[in-house]
Amino acid sequence: MRLKEKVILVTGSTTGIGEAMARTFAREGARVMVHGIDEAAARNVVDDIRRHGGQAHHVTARLEEPSAAPRIIQSVVDQWGRIDGLVNNAAVMTRSDLETTDADCFDRTMAVNLRAPLLLIQAALPHFRRQRGGRVVNIGSINGYCGERNQLAYSISKAGLMTLTRNLADAYGPERIQVNLLNVGWTLTPNEYELKKKEGLPEDWPNRVPRRFAPSGRLLSPEEVAWAAVYFLSDEAPRINGAILDLEQYPLLGRNPAKET
């Protein structure tokens, strides 16, 4: 077991990539704190993890509330006495461009996607210091490099998360606090499936994704993202810090797809 007895908090872990990480971490021996905003959904994930022999509890809180971060971290420490790993996965998938991004839209996107990770790491810092180390994995997006035109606020938030990662890794590396980031590409989650249907794609759209977006023939799965996070949280990566790992099926820089008809 690669995460045996490690205490790990995963925000936004009642569905999608977060849920896959919570389940994978538990199978690898971690004690997992599931987080979400829906009590019933969080309890269902925890109950299922326990039925399969894993250790898990849950906490519910809205991350746009600044007071949520210290309460969430404290709930982990109260439950297990420490926190070894923090995965900042929760995010709002805002659809907006320059003309539709108003102040409320922008502020809420930044509050959940960027401010909340900062405040959670801040709240975890004293515990990491007391334990002489800790791991943070931020879940970013390839949109953080530029982003689709209708994901302006979202893309800005993920770009900020990359800088947050590098800054904190540099600042706290000497204290054995590691902060790394996964820039996730197009992943087939239940939410993504429903969103694309609402945007007009047919029910079988995952089977019709063009090869330029999925050269392997299919999109990434949440479980594939989870295994990348396992590496950064495990003892297999004791010194890697400030890394930005792009989880995509093709190079993001210099790519020149074949010009075929």
SEBA-235363 format. One record per residue (C-alpha): residue number from 1; x, y, z. Coordinates in nm, 4 decimals, always signed. Each point is the difference from the previous one (the first is absolute). Layout:
residues N
+-----+----------+----------+----------+
: pos :     east :    north :       up :
+-----+----------+----------+----------+
: NUM :        X :        Y :        Z :
...
+-----+----------+----------+----------+
***
This chain:
residues 261
+-----+----------+----------+----------+
: pos :     east :    north :       up :
+-----+----------+----------+----------+
:   1 :  +0.0000 :  +0.0000 :  +0.0000 :
:   2 :  +0.1562 :  +0.3241 :  -0.1197 :
:   3 :  -0.1852 :  +0.2323 :  +0.2414 :
:   4 :  -0.0253 :  -0.2204 :  +0.3070 :
:   5 :  -0.1283 :  +0.1912 :  +0.3069 :
:   6 :  +0.0445 :  +0.3410 :  -0.1645 :
:   7 :  -0.2750 :  +0.2473 :  +0.0879 :
:   8 :  -0.1171 :  +0.1783 :  -0.3133 :
:   9 :  -0.2688 :  +0.2609 :  -0.0605 :
:  10 :  -0.1500 :  +0.0198 :  -0.3489 :
:  11 :  -0.2227 :  +0.2987 :  -0.0678 :
:  12 :  -0.2859 :  -0.0438 :  -0.2419 :
:  13 :  +0.0093 :  -0.3778 :  +0.0347 :
:  14 :  -0.3643 :  -0.1009 :  -0.0282 :
:  15 :  +0.0144 :  -0.0355 :  -0.3792 :
:  16 :  +0.2338 :  -0.0125 :  -0.2978 :
:  17 :  +0.3758 :  +0.0223 :  +0.0378 :
:  18 :  -0.0225 :  +0.0775 :  +0.3717 :
:  19 :  -0.2097 :  -0.3075 :  +0.0696 :
:  20 :  +0.2372 :  -0.2172 :  -0.2029 :
:  21 :  +0.2920 :  +0.1330 :  +0.2030 :
:  22 :  -0.1752 :  -0.0612 :  +0.3315 :
:  23 :  -0.0797 :  -0.3591 :  -0.0954 :
:  24 :  +0.3461 :  -0.0665 :  -0.1441 :
:  25 :  +0.1780 :  +0.1484 :  +0.3018 :
:  26 :  -0.2100 :  -0.2135 :  +0.2349 :
:  27 :  +0.0837 :  -0.3145 :  -0.1967 :
:  28 :  +0.3652 :  +0.0970 :  +0.0339 :
:  29 :  -0.0339 :  +0.0098 :  +0.3793 :
:  30 :  -0.0644 :  +0.3688 :  +0.0669 :
:  31 :  -0.2419 :  +0.1424 :  +0.2521 :
:  32 :  -0.2102 :  +0.2270 :  -0.2191 :
:  33 :  -0.2033 :  +0.3057 :  +0.0909 :
:  34 :  -0.2675 :  +0.0412 :  -0.2663 :
:  35 :  -0.1215 :  +0.3555 :  -0.0553 :
:  36 :  -0.3005 :  +0.1364 :  -0.1831 :
:  37 :  -0.2991 :  +0.2280 :  +0.0336 :
:  38 :  -0.2653 :  -0.2733 :  -0.0030 :
:  39 :  -0.0223 :  -0.1978 :  +0.3243 :
:  40 :  -0.1741 :  -0.3011 :  -0.1531 :
:  41 :  +0.2461 :  -0.0258 :  -0.2890 :
:  42 :  +0.2989 :  +0.0220 :  +0.2348 :
:  43 :  -0.1449 :  -0.2629 :  +0.2291 :
:  44 :  -0.0657 :  -0.2341 :  -0.2932 :
:  45 :  +0.3636 :  +0.0166 :  -0.1126 :
:  46 :  +0.1257 :  -0.0584 :  +0.3538 :
:  47 :  -0.2359 :  -0.2910 :  +0.0599 :
:  48 :  +0.1071 :  -0.1681 :  -0.3215 :
:  49 :  +0.3695 :  +0.0458 :  +0.0805 :
:  50 :  -0.0588 :  -0.1591 :  +0.3386 :
:  51 :  -0.1936 :  -0.2898 :  -0.1526 :
:  52 :  +0.3097 :  -0.0759 :  -0.2040 :
:  53 :  +0.2235 :  +0.0026 :  +0.3072 :
:  54 :  +0.1276 :  +0.3576 :  -0.0216 :
:  55 :  +0.0191 :  +0.2723 :  +0.2625 :
:  56 :  -0.1926 :  +0.3193 :  -0.0678 :
:  57 :  -0.2003 :  +0.2806 :  +0.1582 :
:  58 :  -0.1611 :  +0.3041 :  -0.1538 :
:  59 :  -0.0383 :  +0.3723 :  +0.0498 :
:  60 :  -0.2343 :  +0.2384 :  -0.1793 :
:  61 :  +0.0724 :  +0.3671 :  -0.0589 :
:  62 :  -0.0271 :  +0.2650 :  -0.2712 :
:  63 :  +0.3488 :  +0.1078 :  -0.0999 :
:  64 :  -0.1060 :  +0.3472 :  -0.1098 :
:  65 :  -0.0402 :  +0.0772 :  +0.3720 :
:  66 :  +0.3417 :  +0.1072 :  +0.1379 :
:  67 :  -0.0740 :  -0.1587 :  +0.3370 :
:  68 :  -0.0428 :  -0.3432 :  -0.1588 :
:  69 :  +0.3707 :  -0.0747 :  -0.0497 :
:  70 :  +0.1123 :  -0.0048 :  +0.3658 :
:  71 :  -0.3136 :  -0.1934 :  +0.0986 :
:  72 :  +0.0669 :  -0.2660 :  -0.2627 :
:  73 :  +0.3641 :  -0.0431 :  +0.0985 :
:  74 :  -0.0905 :  -0.0130 :  +0.3678 :
:  75 :  -0.2578 :  -0.2700 :  -0.0679 :
:  76 :  +0.2734 :  -0.2166 :  -0.1527 :
:  77 :  +0.2313 :  +0.0528 :  +0.2960 :
:  78 :  -0.2804 :  -0.0596 :  +0.2487 :
:  79 :  -0.0808 :  -0.3290 :  -0.1701 :
:  80 :  +0.3480 :  -0.1451 :  -0.0457 :
:  81 :  +0.2384 :  +0.2219 :  +0.1957 :
:  82 :  +0.1916 :  +0.1255 :  -0.3022 :
:  83 :  -0.0136 :  +0.0769 :  -0.3714 :
:  84 :  +0.2639 :  -0.1404 :  -0.2357 :
:  85 :  -0.1435 :  +0.1007 :  -0.3355 :
:  86 :  -0.2325 :  +0.2618 :  -0.1437 :
:  87 :  -0.1459 :  -0.0275 :  -0.3488 :
:  88 :  -0.1581 :  +0.3226 :  -0.1234 :
:  89 :  -0.2356 :  -0.1459 :  -0.2568 :
:  90 :  -0.3284 :  +0.1900 :  +0.0469 :
:  91 :  -0.0774 :  +0.2557 :  -0.2695 :
:  92 :  -0.2852 :  +0.1731 :  -0.1735 :
:  93 :  -0.0033 :  -0.0516 :  -0.3771 :
:  94 :  -0.0973 :  +0.3526 :  -0.0941 :
:  95 :  -0.1050 :  +0.0660 :  -0.3568 :
:  96 :  +0.0679 :  +0.3645 :  -0.0865 :
:  97 :  +0.1803 :  +0.2215 :  -0.2471 :
:  98 :  +0.1055 :  +0.3644 :  +0.0221 :
:  99 :  -0.3514 :  +0.1254 :  -0.0697 :
: 100 :  -0.1746 :  -0.2291 :  +0.2490 :
: 101 :  +0.2488 :  -0.0019 :  +0.2904 :
: 102 :  -0.1536 :  +0.2369 :  +0.2521 :
: 103 :  +0.1440 :  +0.0764 :  +0.3430 :
: 104 :  -0.2092 :  -0.2599 :  +0.1821 :
: 105 :  +0.0940 :  -0.2745 :  -0.2459 :
: 106 :  +0.3686 :  +0.0878 :  +0.0187 :
: 107 :  +0.0066 :  +0.0314 :  +0.3789 :
: 108 :  -0.1753 :  -0.3333 :  +0.0620 :
: 109 :  +0.2287 :  -0.1811 :  -0.2442 :
: 110 :  +0.3095 :  +0.1405 :  +0.1683 :
: 111 :  -0.1399 :  -0.0690 :  +0.3463 :
: 112 :  -0.0518 :  -0.3704 :  -0.0629 :
: 113 :  +0.2742 :  -0.0791 :  -0.2501 :
: 114 :  +0.2868 :  +0.2117 :  +0.1326 :
: 115 :  -0.0653 :  +0.1654 :  +0.3354 :
: 116 :  -0.1302 :  -0.3178 :  +0.1641 :
: 117 :  +0.3136 :  -0.2035 :  -0.0861 :
: 118 :  +0.2155 :  +0.2796 :  +0.1412 :
: 119 :  -0.2034 :  +0.0157 :  +0.3217 :
: 120 :  -0.0033 :  -0.3791 :  +0.0377 :
: 121 :  +0.3777 :  -0.0204 :  -0.0364 :
: 122 :  +0.0322 :  +0.2893 :  +0.2432 :
: 123 :  -0.2154 :  -0.1832 :  +0.2547 :
: 124 :  +0.1936 :  -0.3240 :  -0.0496 :
: 125 :  +0.3414 :  +0.1676 :  +0.0322 :
: 126 :  +0.0280 :  -0.0093 :  +0.3829 :
: 127 :  -0.0845 :  -0.3710 :  -0.0034 :
: 128 :  +0.2518 :  -0.0718 :  -0.2757 :
: 129 :  +0.2632 :  +0.1870 :  +0.1977 :
: 130 :  -0.0761 :  -0.1921 :  +0.3168 :
: 131 :  +0.0324 :  -0.3235 :  -0.1958 :
: 132 :  +0.3132 :  +0.1275 :  -0.1756 :
: 133 :  -0.1482 :  -0.0342 :  -0.3439 :
: 134 :  -0.3109 :  -0.0334 :  -0.2121 :
: 135 :  -0.1209 :  -0.0470 :  -0.3555 :
: 136 :  -0.2295 :  +0.2176 :  -0.2077 :
: 137 :  -0.1296 :  -0.0941 :  -0.3434 :
: 138 :  -0.1880 :  +0.2730 :  -0.1835 :
: 139 :  -0.2270 :  -0.1072 :  -0.2832 :
: 140 :  +0.0403 :  +0.2449 :  -0.2828 :
: 141 :  -0.1004 :  -0.0040 :  -0.3651 :
: 142 :  +0.1695 :  +0.0346 :  -0.3342 :
: 143 :  -0.2320 :  +0.2988 :  -0.0382 :
: 144 :  +0.2356 :  +0.1781 :  +0.2391 :
: 145 :  +0.2413 :  +0.0574 :  -0.2901 :
: 146 :  -0.2548 :  +0.1832 :  -0.2146 :
: 147 :  -0.3404 :  -0.1636 :  +0.0104 :
: 148 :  -0.3058 :  -0.0148 :  -0.2188 :
: 149 :  -0.1615 :  +0.3308 :  -0.0835 :
: 150 :  -0.3086 :  -0.0815 :  +0.2090 :
: 151 :  +0.2061 :  -0.0923 :  +0.3073 :
: 152 :  +0.1649 :  +0.3337 :  +0.0737 :
: 153 :  -0.0520 :  +0.0236 :  +0.3763 :
: 154 :  +0.0625 :  -0.3720 :  +0.0463 :
: 155 :  +0.3244 :  +0.0141 :  -0.1997 :
: 156 :  +0.1270 :  +0.2981 :  +0.1978 :
: 157 :  -0.0669 :  -0.1831 :  +0.3257 :
: 158 :  +0.1965 :  -0.3050 :  -0.1151 :
: 159 :  +0.2897 :  +0.2147 :  -0.1177 :
: 160 :  +0.0116 :  +0.1544 :  +0.3463 :
: 161 :  +0.0032 :  -0.3466 :  +0.1530 :
: 162 :  +0.3187 :  -0.0802 :  -0.1919 :
: 163 :  +0.1746 :  +0.3074 :  +0.1396 :
: 164 :  -0.1287 :  -0.0787 :  +0.3493 :
: 165 :  +0.1481 :  -0.3481 :  -0.0330 :
: 166 :  +0.3429 :  +0.1156 :  -0.1078 :
: 167 :  +0.0147 :  +0.2843 :  +0.2514 :
: 168 :  -0.0897 :  -0.2157 :  +0.3002 :
: 169 :  +0.2251 :  -0.2853 :  -0.1077 :
: 170 :  +0.2905 :  +0.2423 :  -0.0130 :
: 171 :  -0.0919 :  +0.1703 :  +0.3271 :
: 172 :  -0.0636 :  -0.3112 :  +0.2102 :
: 173 :  +0.2128 :  -0.2677 :  -0.1633 :
: 174 :  +0.2704 :  +0.0387 :  +0.2668 :
: 175 :  -0.2645 :  -0.1008 :  +0.2547 :
: 176 :  -0.0700 :  -0.3220 :  -0.1924 :
: 177 :  -0.3359 :  +0.1286 :  -0.1201 :
: 178 :  -0.0592 :  -0.1058 :  -0.3589 :
: 179 :  -0.2460 :  +0.1740 :  -0.2302 :
: 180 :  -0.0552 :  -0.1426 :  -0.3476 :
: 181 :  -0.2687 :  +0.0370 :  -0.2637 :
: 182 :  -0.1734 :  -0.2176 :  -0.2575 :
: 183 :  -0.1203 :  +0.1866 :  -0.3072 :
: 184 :  -0.2846 :  -0.2250 :  -0.1058 :
: 185 :  -0.1099 :  -0.0249 :  -0.3616 :
: 186 :  -0.3389 :  -0.1049 :  -0.1350 :
: 187 :  -0.1324 :  -0.2650 :  +0.2384 :
: 188 :  -0.3248 :  -0.1936 :  -0.0253 :
: 189 :  -0.1786 :  +0.0572 :  +0.3299 :
: 190 :  -0.3758 :  -0.0236 :  +0.0630 :
: 191 :  -0.0192 :  +0.3792 :  +0.0247 :
: 192 :  +0.1920 :  +0.0476 :  -0.3246 :
: 193 :  -0.2251 :  -0.2477 :  -0.1771 :
: 194 :  -0.3149 :  +0.1847 :  +0.1080 :
: 195 :  +0.1484 :  +0.3427 :  -0.0710 :
: 196 :  +0.0868 :  -0.0894 :  -0.3567 :
: 197 :  -0.3485 :  -0.1373 :  -0.0569 :
: 198 :  -0.1451 :  +0.3290 :  +0.1230 :
: 199 :  +0.2297 :  +0.1794 :  -0.2445 :
: 200 :  -0.1519 :  -0.1953 :  -0.2875 :
: 201 :  +0.2086 :  -0.3151 :  -0.0435 :
: 202 :  -0.1798 :  -0.3346 :  -0.0516 :
: 203 :  -0.0294 :  -0.2628 :  +0.2740 :
: 204 :  +0.2791 :  -0.2077 :  -0.1512 :
: 205 :  +0.2379 :  +0.2964 :  -0.0341 :
: 206 :  +0.2852 :  -0.1695 :  +0.1921 :
: 207 :  +0.0211 :  -0.2528 :  -0.2844 :
: 208 :  +0.0245 :  +0.2792 :  -0.2579 :
: 209 :  +0.2829 :  +0.2122 :  +0.1419 :
: 210 :  +0.2313 :  +0.0983 :  -0.2880 :
: 211 :  +0.3477 :  -0.1516 :  +0.0032 :
: 212 :  +0.1576 :  +0.3452 :  +0.0250 :
: 213 :  -0.1472 :  +0.0204 :  +0.3526 :
: 214 :  +0.0415 :  -0.3688 :  +0.0907 :
: 215 :  +0.2826 :  -0.1572 :  -0.2030 :
: 216 :  -0.0302 :  -0.3232 :  +0.2018 :
: 217 :  -0.3614 :  -0.0410 :  -0.1059 :
: 218 :  -0.1636 :  +0.1028 :  +0.3274 :
: 219 :  +0.0127 :  +0.2727 :  +0.2640 :
: 220 :  +0.1886 :  -0.0252 :  +0.3268 :
: 221 :  -0.1790 :  -0.1745 :  +0.2856 :
: 222 :  -0.0236 :  +0.1356 :  +0.3556 :
: 223 :  +0.1889 :  -0.3068 :  +0.1223 :
: 224 :  +0.2973 :  +0.0818 :  -0.2222 :
: 225 :  +0.0209 :  +0.3430 :  +0.1596 :
: 226 :  -0.0282 :  -0.1602 :  +0.3445 :
: 227 :  +0.3042 :  -0.2191 :  -0.0568 :
: 228 :  +0.2099 :  +0.3037 :  -0.0892 :
: 229 :  -0.1034 :  +0.1592 :  +0.3304 :
: 230 :  +0.0941 :  -0.3182 :  +0.1863 :
: 231 :  +0.3571 :  +0.0404 :  -0.1202 :
: 232 :  +0.0374 :  +0.3543 :  +0.1330 :
: 233 :  -0.1530 :  -0.0963 :  +0.3357 :
: 234 :  +0.2011 :  -0.3177 :  +0.0431 :
: 235 :  +0.3507 :  -0.0631 :  +0.1271 :
: 236 :  +0.1030 :  -0.0587 :  -0.3606 :
: 237 :  +0.0252 :  +0.3783 :  -0.0446 :
: 238 :  +0.1850 :  +0.1148 :  +0.3143 :
: 239 :  +0.1732 :  +0.3009 :  -0.1536 :
: 240 :  -0.1973 :  +0.1121 :  -0.3053 :
: 241 :  -0.1294 :  +0.3499 :  +0.0653 :
: 242 :  -0.1569 :  +0.2727 :  -0.2104 :
: 243 :  -0.0659 :  -0.2385 :  -0.2879 :
: 244 :  -0.2691 :  +0.0719 :  -0.2584 :
: 245 :  -0.1016 :  -0.3267 :  -0.1648 :
: 246 :  -0.2176 :  +0.0254 :  -0.3101 :
: 247 :  -0.2393 :  -0.2939 :  -0.0205 :
: 248 :  -0.0968 :  +0.0137 :  -0.3647 :
: 249 :  +0.0289 :  -0.2304 :  -0.2995 :
: 250 :  +0.2191 :  +0.2311 :  -0.2044 :
: 251 :  +0.2701 :  +0.2650 :  +0.0521 :
: 252 :  -0.1461 :  +0.3374 :  +0.0866 :
: 253 :  +0.2954 :  +0.1929 :  -0.1437 :
: 254 :  +0.1021 :  -0.0118 :  -0.3632 :
: 255 :  -0.2715 :  -0.2412 :  -0.1050 :
: 256 :  -0.0679 :  -0.0038 :  -0.3737 :
: 257 :  -0.2805 :  -0.2466 :  -0.0812 :
: 258 :  +0.0039 :  -0.1631 :  -0.3409 :
: 259 :  -0.1821 :  +0.2152 :  -0.2534 :
: 260 :  -0.2179 :  -0.2680 :  -0.1500 :
: 261 :  -0.3386 :  +0.0149 :  -0.1670 :
+-----+----------+----------+----------+
***
